[in-house]
């Protein structure tokens, strides 16, 4: 992903596929959290808890 000031982000051919999938999964999580009515703090708490649990 290339980020340039004042421009949109561009996924380049050299982008790491796992990081792209991570961003896609995070976007899906945010959509689900919004649909569930979770606050930002609640959503982040879920992520922080899972980061400590999942290895």
Phi and psi restraints in degrees (value plus and minus 20) as a CYANA .aco file:
   2 UNK   PHI    -129.4   -89.4
   2 UNK   PSI     107.3   147.3
   3 UNK   PHI    -132.8   -92.8
   3 UNK   PSI     106.0   146.0
   4 UNK   PHI    -146.0  -106.0
   4 UNK   PSI     115.1   155.1
   5 UNK   PHI     -75.2   -35.2
   5 UNK   PSI     107.7   147.7
   6 UNK   PHI      59.3    99.3
   6 UNK   PSI     -14.7    25.3
   7 UNK   PHI    -148.9  -108.9
   7 UNK   PSI     149.0   189.0
   8 UNK   PHI     -97.7   -57.7
   8 UNK   PSI     143.4   183.4
   9 UNK   PHI     -98.0   -58.0
   9 UNK   PSI     122.9   162.9
  10 UNK   PHI    -146.0  -106.0
  10 UNK   PSI     109.7   149.7
  11 UNK   PHI    -103.6   -63.6
  11 UNK   PSI      98.3   138.3
  12 UNK   PHI    -117.7   -77.7
  12 UNK   PSI     145.7   185.7
  13 UNK   PHI     -81.5   -41.5
  13 UNK   PSI     -41.9    -1.9
  14 UNK   PHI    -111.0   -71.0
  14 UNK   PSI     -17.7    22.3
  15 UNK   PHI     -85.3   -45.3
  15 UNK   PSI     124.6   164.6
  16 UNK   PHI     -94.0   -54.0
  16 UNK   PSI      98.2   138.2
  17 UNK   PHI     -77.0   -37.0
  17 UNK   PSI     -56.5   -16.5
  18 UNK   PHI     -86.4   -46.4
  18 UNK   PSI     -58.0   -18.0
  19 UNK   PHI     -89.3   -49.3
  19 UNK   PSI     -54.9   -14.9
  20 UNK   PHI     -85.3   -45.3
  20 UNK   PSI     -63.5   -23.5
  21 UNK   PHI     -85.0   -45.0
  21 UNK   PSI     -56.6   -16.6
  22 UNK   PHI     -80.8   -40.8
  22 UNK   PSI     -65.2   -25.2
  23 UNK   PHI     -84.2   -44.2
  23 UNK   PSI     -59.8   -19.8
  24 UNK   PHI     -81.9   -41.9
  24 UNK   PSI     -63.7   -23.7
  25 UNK   PHI     -85.3   -45.3
  25 UNK   PSI     -60.1   -20.1
  26 UNK   PHI     -83.6   -43.6
  26 UNK   PSI     -60.5   -20.5
  27 UNK   PHI     -82.3   -42.3
  27 UNK   PSI     -62.6   -22.6
  28 UNK   PHI     -82.0   -42.0
  28 UNK   PSI     -60.4   -20.4
  29 UNK   PHI     -82.0   -42.0
  29 UNK   PSI     -65.1   -25.1
  30 UNK   PHI     -81.9   -41.9
  30 UNK   PSI     -62.7   -22.7
  31 UNK   PHI     -80.5   -40.5
  31 UNK   PSI     -65.1   -25.1
  32 UNK   PHI     -84.2   -44.2
  32 UNK   PSI     -60.8   -20.8
  33 UNK   PHI     -83.1   -43.1
  33 UNK   PSI     -61.4   -21.4
  34 UNK   PHI     -83.2   -43.2
  34 UNK   PSI     -65.4   -25.4
  35 UNK   PHI     -81.5   -41.5
  35 UNK   PSI     -53.8   -13.8
  36 UNK   PHI     -99.7   -59.7
  36 UNK   PSI     -28.8    11.2
  37 UNK   PHI      60.8   100.8
  37 UNK   PSI      -3.3    36.7
  38 UNK   PHI     -93.8   -53.8
  38 UNK   PSI     122.4   162.4
  39 UNK   PHI     -95.5   -55.5
  39 UNK   PSI     146.9   186.9
  40 UNK   PHI     -78.9   -38.9
  40 UNK   PSI     -61.7   -21.7
  41 UNK   PHI     -83.0   -43.0
  41 UNK   PSI     -61.2   -21.2
  42 UNK   PHI     -85.0   -45.0
  42 UNK   PSI     -63.7   -23.7
  43 UNK   PHI     -83.3   -43.3
  43 UNK   PSI     -64.4   -24.4
  44 UNK   PHI     -84.9   -44.9
  44 UNK   PSI     -55.1   -15.1
  45 UNK   PHI     -83.2   -43.2
  45 UNK   PSI     -58.5   -18.5
  46 UNK   PHI     -82.8   -42.8
  46 UNK   PSI     -66.6   -26.6
  47 UNK   PHI     -82.4   -42.4
  47 UNK   PSI     -65.7   -25.7
  48 UNK   PHI     -82.4   -42.4
  48 UNK   PSI     -60.5   -20.5
  49 UNK   PHI     -83.0   -43.0
  49 UNK   PSI     -65.7   -25.7
  50 UNK   PHI     -88.4   -48.4
  50 UNK   PSI     -53.4   -13.4
  51 UNK   PHI     -81.1   -41.1
  51 UNK   PSI     -53.3   -13.3
  52 UNK   PHI     -99.0   -59.0
  52 UNK   PSI     -43.5    -3.5
  53 UNK   PHI    -114.0   -74.0
  53 UNK   PSI     -60.9   -20.9
  54 UNK   PHI    -108.8   -68.8
  54 UNK   PSI     108.1   148.1
